[in-house]
């Protein structure tokens, strides 16, 4: 769809709603609750005032019925002028900055909230004050404790630092950092002073420590790293230093949380049987004059010898490991360059890709530490620098490395925030492995029926320890779980694949692909470092299968298309395997497979005559919505019954501003797409009624977030209309809403919307009739494809 700006308009205004009385009819309970909050604020005062820091932070937890943005206690109690909102935690957890001077102002508003509502509106309905409504919305007020800040003991850290050279640092996140404060302003002088004192005191805790902070290096993330020496002192001295550091961080009100430095692992599993070397498989060399897609591989390096080396588009030559240490990266490269020849029975993308070798990892932790003092953080800094000179049009990067830390279902990790920052900065999409279960925690084979599958999931003894690893909670990039092929064209979740959810609002992993099973009759095969081939298994090898499809898709689209379109097409055409496509498994299948198995590029870019796919890409500016009117395809109209039919799929992918300070609410803007049909009532009034809804029950904010993908950067809807009456006039709408306390981005939010309408009987000429109707009404169209520049061999 060209010239989409002509479909932008100001939305029809709707009422924002009046204040809600959460204690309607329960004045006595309200009075008790009000006194409880006042007592909690008194406890906050008692904890904060003795502190040497001039500011502190309180956690305000909302009751479940008050999660919607219209119920946030920020108009009367915690006004922004006195209580800056500095972040959020889990769903309904708000963090405000407070001082000794501002706390009494909140107490006064709470104390003044009326016990009995007497005010009425024009409809003679009782209307609570903003103060009463906000008091009722709050469940509790407290000061974060040391238990909230860390999940390890000093003895845990001592053992960890002794055995993990690459993880000898602490990653510290603050409630407020210098980058979050307005530049060139004297506002909030107290917190500026508190930060200076914190930095000075942290540096003086021990002479053995080095402190690094990201500063202006990464705009969306500000991280403080406390690095311990490479050569550890005696156990007693190390413990003394750890006690001093932990005590300081625990007592500082500025510290939100901190963790042990995660160590990277290659996402491949130890096979249950010896990996088999196989007979020679054809491995053609790239043809002269053909422009191939290029995928970056961030790993331990790819073999410089054998047929796989011919497909290299360059390398950083950073770690300079021997070929014997490059097996993991070589297997990934082999799947990119020759996966379809190695695995003719597997659902592999048929085209070849070249690779660019970012050899930034090694399994030797001492060597890794020697190159990257700050572990994973420094490796990402090096990658950031290397991507500044990446090959032209290389927009896909495979990352089959996982820090040994689980994603939190109520949060957004700093590792994911780094990855999302690099994605925006360099216009790339990372494809990340979800990680593998340890051999002692693998599941049984996925059952053939839905009910036994649910029983197996419910009885899994390590629930919660099987979640995806960071940075699999990334919001800009793809996380990939693993399938195994157990019969021809039939797949199931691999027994070792990790599962979601990884965040409170999103679907993770995004996809699953063949990751192999070495004990299967249909194993996954790739290139080895000796020039031959061998079997492999792990989410490490599912990730490049998705990366390859994404790179080929980007390569075959006309011009440089926005990332939102690439991701939208991948989500739109993905299919859940038959074994998981059961109503009983709807809520759990996505935790293992996301949106399912990606379609081939040819499927995404070739429309059958019985279907049409419309693509919209643009930027939604503040105060506008996309509103596109169209006529339902004539080919799907039944003249005898005066009804219409058709299968509909609708996907929206967009790039909201992200803020790691807001954890479960890190996406600060929500876009959604709606398909509506014109309705005319008895008086002739015309309205448009929504025809697509999320397939979940419940209308509470928690339901919309957990199951409806509200606030998540991609949403997908499907529905089959058997016989639908009404007019032929339909409307596609895209609108936006920002979080409470968040301004809508001045530059707008980029998005892509993909709408497919098809004949479920696969008979009618939907494409031709719909396209003709659109062109006749003045709509400008263009084929999204370009001439094929790569070919399968």
HUBEL-V903119 format. One line per field, one symbol per residue. ss: DSSP state (H for helix, E for strand, L for the rest). phi: phi as a letter, one per 40 degrees, with the letter a starting at -180 (. if undefined). burial: + if it has 16 or more other C-alpha atoms within 10 Angstrom, else -. A space follows every 10 residues. Layout:
ss->???
phi->???
burial->???
This chain:
ss->LLLHHHHEEL LLLLLLLLLL LLLLLLHHHH HHHHHHHHHH HHHHHHHHHL LLLLLEEEEE EELHHHLLHH HLLLLLLLLL LLLLEEEELL LLEEEEEELH HHHHHHHHHH HLLLLLLLLE LLLLLELLLH HHHHHHHEEE EELLLHHHHL LLLHHHHHHH HHHLHHHLEE EEEELLLHHH LLLLLLLLHH HHHHHHHHHH HHHLLLLLLE EEELLLLLLL LLLEEEELLL LLLLHHHHHH HHHHHHHHHH HLLLEEEEEE LLLEEELLLL LLLLLLELLL LLLLLLLLLL LLEEEEEEEL LLLLLLHHHH HEEEELLLLL LLHHHLHHHH HHHHHHHHHH HHLLLLLLLL LLEEEEEEEL LLLLHHHHHH HLLLHHHHHH HHHHHHHLLL LLLLLEEEEL EEELLELLLL LLLHHHHHHH HHHHHHLLEE EEELLELLHH HLLLLLLLLH HHHHHHHHLL LLLLLLELEL LLLLLLLEEE EEEEEEELLE EEELLLELEL LLLLLLLLLL EEEELLLLLL LLLEEEELLL LLEEEELLHH HHHHHHHHHH HHHHHHELLL LLHHHHHHHH HHHLELLLLL LLHHHHHHHH HHHLLLELLL HHHHHLLLLL EEEEEEEEEE LLLLEEEEEE ELLHHHEELL LLEEEEEEEE EEEELLLELH HHHHHLELEE EEEEEEEEEE LLLLLEEEEE LLLLLLLLLL HHHHHHLLLL LLLEEEEEEE EEEELLLLEE EEEEEEEELL LLLLLLLLEE EEEEEEEELL LLLLLHHHHH HHHHHHLLLL LLLLELLLLL LLL
phi->.cfcccbcac cccbccgccb ccbdgbcccc cccccccccc ccccdccccc ccccbabbbb cccdcbcccc bccbcbcbcc cbbdcbibbc dgbbbbcbbc ccdccccccc cccccbcbcb cccgccbccc ccccccccca babdbcccca babccccccc cccbdcbcab cbbbcbbdcc cccgbccfcc cccccccccc cccccacccb bbbcfccbcc abbbbbcccc ccccdccccc cccccccccc ccccccaaac ccbcbccbcc ccbdcccbcd bdbcccccgc cbcbbcbcac hbdcbgcccc ccbhacfccf ccdccbcdcc cccccccadc ccbccccccc ccbcbbcccb bacccccccc cbdcfdcccc cccdccccbc ddgcbbbcbc bbdcaccccb aacccccccc cccccbfbbc bbccgbccdc bcccdcccbc cccccccccc cbdgcbcccc cccdbbbcbb cbbbcbadgb badccbccbc cbbcbbcbcc abacbgaccc cbccbacbcc gbaacaahcd bcdcccdcdc ccddccccgc cccccdcccc ccbcbcddcb cbdcbdcbdc cbbgchcdcc ccccbbcccc abbbbbbabc ccgbbcbbca bdddcbbbcc bfbbbicbbb bbbabccbac cbfcbcccbb babbbbbcbb cccgcbbbbc bbbccachbc dcccccbbgc gccabbbbab ccabcgcccb abbbbaabcc gbccdccgbc abbbbbbacc cfbccccccc cccccccgcc bacccbccbb acb
burial->---+---+-- --------++ ++++-----+ +-++--++-+ +--++--+-- --++++++++ +++--++--+ ++++-++++- -+++++++++ +++++++++- --+-+++-++ +-+++++--- ------++++ ++++++++++ ++++-+--++ ---+--++-- +---++++++ +++++++--- ---------- ++-++--+-- -++-----++ -------+-+ ++++++++-- -------++- +++-++-+++ -+++++++++ +++++++++- +---+----- --+--+---- -+++++++++ +++---+++- +++++---+- +-+-++++++ ++++++++++ +++--+++++ ++++++++++ ++--+--++- +++++++-++ ++++--+--- --++++++++ +++-++++++ ++++++++++ +++----+++ +++++++--- +++--+---+ --++-+---- -----+++++ ++++++++++ ++++++---- ++++++++++ ++++++++++ ++++++++-- -++++++++- -+++++++++ ++++++++++ +++++++--- --++++++++ +++++++-++ -------+++ ++++++++++ +--++---++ ++++++++++ ++-+++++++ -++++++--- --++++++++ ++++++++++ ++++++++++ +++++++++- ---------- -+-------- ++-+++++++ ++++++++-- -------+-+ ++++++++++ ---+---+++ ++++++++++ ---++++-++ +-+------- ---------+ ---
